[in-house]
Every structure is written in C-alpha cells, then in structure tokens.
Amino acid sequence: MSEDEEDRASERASREFLKRERRDRIKVKDADDYKVIEGVFDSRTLMFVYSLMKGGYIGSIKGAVKSGKEARVYWGSTPSGAPVAVKIYYTVASQFKRRLMYIEGDPRFTSIRRDPHGLAEVWARKEYANLKQAHDAGVKVPAPIAVRGNVLVMEFVGEGGRPAPLLAESEVDERDYNILIEDIGKLWRDASIVHADLSEYNVFKWRGDVILFDFGSSVDVSHPMAEEFLRRDVEIITKFFERHGISVRDPEEVVEEVLG
C-alpha cells in the first residue's frame, strides 16, 4: 500500500470513528458529561489517533467498552485484526488537577505542562511507563503497545469486544489472594512502582489468572507517599478477600515484608 493509500485509509477509519462518537453524543444529556465526552474528540486527539493508525498500531476502533472519570476505553484492532484496547484520556483538566499528587514527586515526570492537554498526555505516558515496568517485572497486566499524546494502545483483555470480568464480579479463592499479594511485592521490588489505586475493580479475573490494570495512578517507590499508597493497596485487597471468607494475612505484616 502506498503512502497516499495509507493516508486515505487512516482518514476513512478516523471519519467512521468520529461519526460513531458524534452519534453517541446525542444520547448524552448531562452537561458535565457532554463536556468530558466532547473533550476526547478535539483535533489534537484525532491527530494522535491518525498517527497510531499510520504507525500500524490501530486498524479500526469498533466501540467504547468502558468510560471513567479520566478516560474512555475502546475495543479496537490492529491492521492484521488482533484485538487491542485504545484508551483516550479526556482533555478536561479538572480530573487530572485533582490527581496531581500522583504525578508530583515522581522523579520520572519532572516537567509537567498544566494545561488540559499537557496533563492528559503526561497521564497517558505515565500509565504506559507503569504498565511496561510491571510487565517487564513479570506481573500480569495488559501489555502496553504504544502511546501518542493522550492516546494509549494496549492488549485487550477479554473476548469479542467484551472485557474480562472484574475480580469484584468473580468467584475468588485463596490462590487469587496469594497471587495479588505476590504481585504487590513484585511491583515494589522488581518494577519499582506501587499501584496506588488497587482494588477488586482494577483487577480482571480471566482464564484462571488475575490481571492488574488501571496503572495511571501508580508512582515510583521514591515518591514521598509511596509507602502510604502501598499500605492502602494492601489493606483494600485484604478487606476484599476477608469479606469473601478467605484466610488473609495481617496487612501490616505484608507491608513490612514488601518493604524488606
């Protein structure tokens, strides 16, 4: 395929993506929700989508599978048809300004633009970096594939456009608990990060594995609040399994073991 043909194909796919989203916007009645959704689809964001299409990371974007306060996740595919998750961070600054404590103090991100796009873009780069460090450390996470601006492409965990069930929606056992406690330790010791937002809603249970996701809040272990975030992660996971009748360890004992 020539460069001109690639450009035309990318533009056609992007027009279809934008058309779908404009159609979806009609259903949004709340003014604040409209503002957030509208913020995803400005021209700068679409240029990043085009760039990822031209780079061969995205072939098509088929539909939204999750909407949160900071981003929307789409089910997409590569040009060869492999499924991917495309996470587009909202360019509405208010959400990220409230979460600056997860960026400030992290030595990996020292120069922060505080305009709406700047904050969304650093959050995307941050999640990509955190996923890569976790993946390289042997923790099961959606494998990061590429990032451009406020658009992150990663492995899609699920099947046929349906995300994998959350831990909160699944039957759990002691093995799941032990794996998560082990993963918390791997993140700290081997990836040099702490998840900082870990709960039963940020873990998939898929084909017998537990898979951690939503790493945007994760910080370097040198962050001044890293130990506090670690303790909170351990306590939340402990309480979840305790409610399900699973035998758990004392959270402080786990924290001390992780810190070594």
Residue pairs with C-beta under 8 A, 6 or more apart in sequence:
1 9
6 54
7 54
9 53
10 50
10 53
10 54
11 50
13 53
13 58
13 59
13 60
13 61
14 46
14 49
14 50
14 53
16 60
17 49
17 60
17 61
18 41
18 46
20 63
21 37
21 40
21 41
24 37
24 64
25 34
25 37
25 38
28 34
28 37
35 92
36 90
36 92
36 95
37 72
39 90
39 91
39 92
39 116
40 72
40 88
40 90
40 91
42 91
44 91
44 117
44 149
45 88
45 91
45 149
45 150
45 151
47 149
48 148
48 149
48 150
48 151
49 58
49 61
49 86
49 88
49 148
49 151
51 148
52 58
52 86
52 146
52 148
52 151
52 153
53 59
55 146
55 148
56 78
56 79
57 78
57 84
57 145
57 146
57 153
58 76
58 77
58 78
58 84
58 86
58 153
59 76
59 77
59 78
59 79
59 80
59 81
60 76
60 77
61 74
61 75
61 76
61 86
62 74
62 75
62 76
62 77
62 161
63 74
63 75
63 161
64 72
64 73
64 74
64 75
65 73
65 74
65 75
65 85
65 158
65 161
65 162
65 163
66 72
66 73
66 163
67 73
69 95
70 89
70 90
70 95
70 96
70 99
70 123
70 216
71 87
71 88
71 89
71 90
71 216
72 87
72 88
72 90
73 85
73 86
73 87
73 88
74 85
74 86
74 87
74 88
75 83
75 85
75 86
75 156
75 158
75 161
76 83
76 84
76 85
76 86
76 153
76 156
77 83
77 84
78 84
83 156
83 158
83 161
84 145
84 153
84 154
84 155
84 156
85 142
85 153
85 154
85 155
85 156
85 157
86 151
86 152
86 153
87 124
87 127
87 151
87 152
87 153
87 154
88 150
88 151
88 152
89 120
89 121
89 123
89 124
89 150
89 151
89 152
90 120
90 150
91 116
91 117
91 120
91 150
92 116
93 114
93 115
93 116
93 119
96 119
96 120
96 123
97 114
97 119
99 123
99 217
100 112
101 225
102 126
102 196
102 216
102 217
102 218
102 219
103 109
103 112
103 122
103 123
103 126
104 112
105 219
105 223
105 224
105 225
106 126
106 219
106 220
106 223
107 220
107 222
108 126
108 129
108 220
109 122
109 125
109 126
112 118
112 119
112 122
113 119
113 121
113 122
117 149
117 150
120 149
120 150
121 149
121 150
123 150
123 216
124 147
124 149
124 150
124 151
124 152
125 147
126 216
126 218
127 147
127 152
127 215
127 216
127 218
128 144
128 146
128 147
128 152
128 154
130 191
130 193
130 215
130 216
130 218
131 141
131 142
131 143
131 144
131 154
131 215
132 144
133 191
133 192
133 193
134 141
134 186
134 187
134 191
134 193
134 212
134 215
134 218
135 141
135 143
135 144
136 191
137 186
137 187
137 190
137 191
138 186
138 190
139 183
139 186
139 187
139 191
139 212
140 183
140 209
140 210
140 211
140 212
141 211
141 212
141 213
141 215
142 154
142 155
142 156
142 157
142 211
142 213
143 154
143 155
144 152
144 153
144 154
144 155
145 153
145 154
145 155
146 152
146 153
147 153
156 163
157 163
157 164
157 204
157 206
157 211
157 213
158 164
158 204
158 206
163 204
164 204
164 205
164 206
164 211
165 204
165 205
165 206
166 200
166 201
166 203
166 204
166 205
167 176
167 200
167 201
167 203
167 204
167 205
167 210
167 240
168 199
168 200
168 201
168 240
169 205
170 205
172 205
172 241
172 244
172 246
173 246
174 246
174 247
176 205
176 210
176 241
177 237
177 241
177 246
177 248
179 209
179 210
180 198
180 203
180 210
180 212
180 237
181 234
181 237
181 249
181 254
183 210
183 212
184 194
184 195
184 198
184 230
184 233
184 234
184 237
184 254
184 258
185 257
185 258
187 193
187 194
187 195
187 218
188 194
188 221
188 230
188 258
188 259
189 258
189 260
192 220
192 221
193 215
193 218
193 219
193 220
193 221
194 218
194 219
194 221
194 223
194 226
194 229
194 230
194 233
195 202
195 212
195 215
195 217
195 218
195 229
195 233
196 217
196 218
196 219
196 226
196 229
196 232
196 233
197 214
197 216
197 217
197 218
197 233
198 212
198 233
198 236
198 237
199 236
199 237
199 240
200 237
200 240
202 212
202 213
202 214
203 210
203 211
203 212
203 213
204 210
204 211
204 213
205 211
217 229
219 225
219 226
219 229
220 226
223 229
227 255
227 259
230 255
230 258
230 259
231 251
231 252
231 255
234 251
234 254
234 255
234 258
235 251
238 248
238 249
238 251
238 254
241 248
242 248
